[in-house]
Amino acid sequence: MNQKEQLLQKIESKTAVVGIIGLGYVGLPLALEYANKGISTIGFDIDERKIPILMEGRSYIKHISEDRIKKSVISKKFEATSDFSKLTECDAIIICVPTPLDHHREPDLSFIENSGKMVAKYIRSGQIITLESSTYPGTTEEILLPMFEGAGEKVQGTRYKVGVDFFLAFSPEREDPNNPNYSTSTIPKVVGGVTSACLEIACKLYDLVIVKTVPVSSPRAAEATKLLENIYRSINIALVNELKMVFDRMDIDVWEVIEAAKTKPFGFQAFYPGPGLGGHCIPIDPFYLTWKAREYDINTKFIELAGEINTYQPYYVVEKSLEALNEKGKTINGSRVLILGASYKKNIDDMRESPSLKLIEIFESKGATVNYSDTYVPKLPPTRKYNYEKESVELTSENIKGYDLIVLSTDHDNFDYKLIAENAKIIVDTRNAFERHSIKKETIFKA
């Protein structure tokens, strides 16, 4: 029996051991899906602080319940470790690590490269490795494939052959944290294998926990699929952000226009403006294609223009805030500003690329004293760009009255919008949240 047949037999009998590298917003829920299906799963992470938390059945991601983690730990189907030598125990290895941009908006593949080196150190015959991290077309075959093929020389004196000795695929993550309608297991999975055998095995692996696999011709096609999904969203969000600014000059409410437009039963999909883009995908993924396109002498004008518009949005919010303060005879210098919401979208604790962090930076640069309120984020964690030492302010009547300006950045459902409106001097609403709660006042400005 060859390596392909052996691995398929293990997968189909659910005796395969699955390893997940990276236990964040993508890797942890995927690991729990496998474990809760009765499949032995090992989670790997370089952050050793996560390991005891998980092994005690606790969660560091608010929308992932501790019950799910406890169930998988008690059943002994899941363990978390920082010992990467345990990769030799795994039949399938799934890489779920960040792919940020550097300060020049160019891809930072260090997490993928370091994970690849670790896998190459412990790779053995009969394993399948899949990459889920968003990246530019070609990464799987240009970065990971040579690492794994070359690793065979150290083990057996000859290069491993992909599709024969080991198997390699790309399957982009499609996580949407705390989405009430879709979860890891119910979102179809695009899969691209380096060879036909790689594709077949990868699809079987994901079929264990995912409602539907969508095979494509190559890892490059799968990598491009993820970029298309997020470029589509980035460009359409940029469009409504630009229209928001145009319509504001015309004294037209963009939110009213969107609500009217979306009554059309065909040819229109509603996108909504905001204070800027957040999350790990939409602000970042489009620029992976922009960077790679330069290799082919192509300028991605749509993508770059959308990026400019979306990047400008926090500055626009501050401009609207200055106008609101000026209307009330106040200057931003010396004012006290409270940002409502620190996470990048409502009802989660995910801080990645949150526009709230940029708003704090801009307001403080103009001489304001800035605080924030967000029960999902009790204390602002350090990020790649920012290291604020701030803790969430409790939203009491007295506290709200103490600020010259309230800026709603993230429209969490647990905010008491009536209490805020009754006690705030000036509100700048970037999400149309107060009107959605049927609250209208002269001191509420939209941005």
Secondary structure, DSSP 4 states (H G I P E B T S, - for coil): --HHHHHHHHHHTT---EEEE--STTHHHHHHHHHHTT--EEEE-S-TTHHHHHHTT--SSTTS-HHHHHHHHHTTSEEEES-GGGGGG-SEEEE-----B-TTS-B--HHHHHHHHHHHHH--TT-EEEE-S---TTHIIIIIHHHHHHHHHHHHSS---BTTTBEEEE------TT-SS--GGGS-EEEEESSHHHHHHHHHHHHTT-S-EEEES-HHHHHHHHHHHHHHHHHHHHHHHHHHHHHHHTT--HHHHHHHHTTSSSS-------SS--SSSTTTHHHHHHHHHHTTT---HHHHHHHHHHHHHHHHHHHHHHHHHHHTT--STT-EEEEE--SSSTTS---TT-HHHHHHHHHHHTT-EEEEE-TT-SBPPP-SS-----BPPP--HHHHHT-SEEEE-S--TTS-HHHHHHH-S-EEESS-HHHHTT---TTEEE-
